[in-house]
Amino acid sequence: MYFQSVRSDRFLRLFLCVAFCFLSTELKAGLMKPESALARILENSSSVFQFYIELNVSVYDPEEFASLEEEVDLNLIPYEISEKSYKQKICFVRDEFLSIETVDLNGKALHIYMLEIGGNKFSTNLSDQREFSDEDVLFPTIMLYTKHLSLFKKSIYRYSIIPASLEISSQNDLVFYKIGSGNSFMKVDPDSFHIFELLYQVQIRGRYFPLVVSFLDWDLQRKVIPETTRFYIKSRLYKETRISSIQYSGIYSKRNSVLQKYKDLLPSRFPFSVSLNYGN
């Protein structure tokens, strides 16, 4: 009887805590406009002006056990395609320049992506063995590191997220702001204003499936870059990126090195598919 009473008391405290958080957040949501929330999100990352990141990327087969059209047990252990693992080197200067080199585990170049922020883009595959699309190579949280709200909105639109509405929502005792509508929106922590999930639709073989991008393990130094990012199609893991190193200085030399390395390719423009292909 005593233990039942203790459990009931703990449950009541948990319930009251969740209810209080929900009501408090709901009140704040009622006073906040979507644009104000977007500004707060950018405010979090305002200390990031430039960085050089190295990533390890693991690729999984979301259809190893069943096609995406079928319903499966969500507790299945994902099947990793270890031979498809690769690395990325990201050089970023806020509102100026972005380069993403994708290489295999032996350092062989597979793809290069370069962007003048708000300007020209160059993107091409460098190996006839594997093809990558924008969806494969881009590091989603890049969109957060800008001082221009208009650029942030443009990045959000890329995921079909229209930031015209903000509402309070909850899931598994977690209360969050939902910015967007329908099947395309982002989940935002109401206290830290971290985006912890992006949700949108992708088209595969003529059908649309829900895609979720989860941001985890925010870096300890500045708490604005997720060290782990997981990508799920219809709740099945298909890619995971893990940061192996972050550098915040000496970035211009990194940028110049990339430009020098690929200068012979830059005058050309190659056809480029934007379809999702699991980084194969």
N, C-alpha and C positions, 0 to 999 in steps of 0.2 A: 504493500500500500504506500509506503514511504517513497519507494522508487518511482511509482506511478505519479505521485504528487510532484516529485522533483522534475520528472520528464515533462509533466503538464506545465509546470512553472517555467521551464526553459522554453517550451514551445510558445507560451504566451508572451514571454519577453522577446523572442525572435519575431513573432507576429507583430507585436507593437512596434518594434524597431523598424521592420520592413514597411509597415503602414505609415509610420512617421516620415521615413525617408521618401516614400511615394508621395505623400501629401505635400511635403516640403518642396520636392522637385516639381510637382505639379503646379505649385504656386509660382515657382520661378519660371516654369515653362509658359505660364499664362502671361507673365510680364515680359517675356523675351520673344523677339522676332527672329525668324530664321537667319536674316542677315547679321544680326547681332551675335548669334551663336557661331556663325562662320568666322566673324571677326575675332571672337574669343579663341577659336581653334587655331587661327593663324598667330594670334598673340603668344600662344604656347611655344611655337617654333621660331619666334622672332630672333632668338639667340643664334640660330644656325645660318651662317652666311656662306659656308663652303664646307665640303668634306670629300674624302676619298674613302670608299668602302670596298672591302672584298667580301664576297658572298660564296657560301657553299650551297649548291642547289641539289636537292634530292627529287627525283621524279617517280611517281607512282602510277600504276595502271588502274583507273577507276572502274574498268570493265573486266578485270581479271576473273571475277567470280560470276558476274551477270552483266548484261547490257544495261545501259542507262535507262532504257525503257522499263526495266523490271524493278520491282521493289525488293530490297534485300535487308538483311539484319544489319543495322547500323553499327553493331559492335564488332563486325568483321575486322580483322587486322589487315591494314592496307598492304597491297603487294608492291614492293619497291622494285623498280627496274634499275638495279645498281649500275649497269653499264651505260645508262643514260644520264648519270650524274654529271654535273658540270659546275664551272665556277664563273663568277662575274666580277668585273672591276668597274666601279662606278665613280666617275669624277664629276663633281657638281659645284658650280658657282652660282649663287642665288640670282635669279632673274637675268642670267647671262648665258650660261653654258651647261650642257649635260652630255656626257659620253658614257656609254655602257659597252664594255668589251665582254663578250661571252666566249669562253674557252673551254676545251675539254680538260680532263684531269691531268693530261700531260702538257697542258699549256698551248695546244694547237688552237688557233683562232677559228671560231665557228660563226660569229656574227659581230657586226659593229653597228652601233646606233649612236648618232650624234645629233644634237639639237641646239640651235641658238634659240634661247627662250623667247617665245613670241615671234620667231622668225623661221629660218630655213631648217629643214630636217633631212638627214641623210641616214639611210638604213639599208643594210644589205647582208645577205648570207655569204659566208666566206668558205663554206665547205659544201661539196656536193653530196655528202653523206647525211647531213641533217639540215632541217629547215626550221627557222624560228620566225615568229611574227611579233608584232608590237606587244600583243597580249602576253607572249612568252617572256620577253626580255625586260619589260618595264618594271621598276621598283615602285609599287603603288603609292607609298607615302611621299614620293618626290613632290607630289602636288601640294603638300603642306608647307614646303619651304619657299615661300614667296611673301613679299610684302604687299602684293597687289590682289585685292579681293576679286577683281575681274578675272585674273589668271586662275585663281582657285576655283571660281565658278565654272570656267571653261573646262578645267580638268574634271570636275564633278559631272558635267554634262557628258563627258566621254563615257561615263558609266551609266548613262541614261538617268542620272539622278537629278531631278529638278528641285532645287532647294526653295520651294515656294511655301512649304508648310513645315511646322515643327510641332510634334506632339510628344507627350510623355507615354512611355510604355514600360512593360516589365516582362521578364522571362526568367524562370528558375530563381526567383527571389532577387533578380538583378533589375534595378530600375535604370532607365536610360532615356535620352532624347532620341527620337526618331526623326531624321531630317530626310525628306523625300516622300514618295508615295508609291502605292501599288507594290510591285515586285522589285523596285529599285530605290534603295535608301541606305543611309548609313546610321550606325548606332554610335552614340556619343556619350561618354561618361559625363554626367551633369556636374561633377565636382572638378575634375581635372581637365575636362573638355578634350580628352583624347578620343580620337576615332578608334574604336576597337573592332569594328566590323564594317565591311562594305558588302552589300547584297545587290545583285543585279542579274540579268538574264543573258545567257550566251547561246548562240545558235550552233548546233552540231548536227550534221547530216539532215539539215532542213527542219529540225525541231529545236525548241527553246527549253533550256534547263536552268534551274537556279544555281548561281555561283556565289559562294561566300568567301571573302578574304578576311582572315582573322589576324590581327596584329597583337603580338605577345612580347613579353620580356623587354619593356622599354629600357633603353640603355641607362646605366647608373650615373654616368657623368652629367648628361644634360636632360635625360628623361624625355626626349623628344623623337628618338629613332627606335623603332621596334627591332630588337635583335632577332626575333623569329617571326616569320610570316607564313601562314598556311593557307592554301587554296583548296577549296572543296567544290566539286560539282555534284549536285544532288546529294549533299552530305557525305560524299566520298572523297577522301584526300587524294589529290593528284599532283600536288607540288608543295615543297617546303623549302624556304630559304632561311639560312642562318648566317648571321654576320660573323666573320672570323676576325676582322680588324676594322677599326675606324680611325681615320686621321683627319684632324681639323686644320692643319697648317701645311704649307708647301704645296698647295693645290694648283697654283698657276703653272708650276714646273710639270706637274702631272698632266695638266691639260695640254701644254705645249708638246709634251712627249707623245700624247695620243695623236694630236694633229700632225706631227712630224711622221709618225708611224704609218698613218693612213693617207698621207697627202696625195699619193698617186691615184687613189680611188676617188677622191672628193669631186673632181670635175664631172664624173659620170653619175647618172641617175638610173637606178635599176627598178624594175617592177617589183612590187612588194605586197604580199597578201596579209590582210589584217585578221584572218580567221584564226580561231583557236585550234592548236594541234598538239597540245600537251608537251611542247618543247621537243618533239621528235624530229 
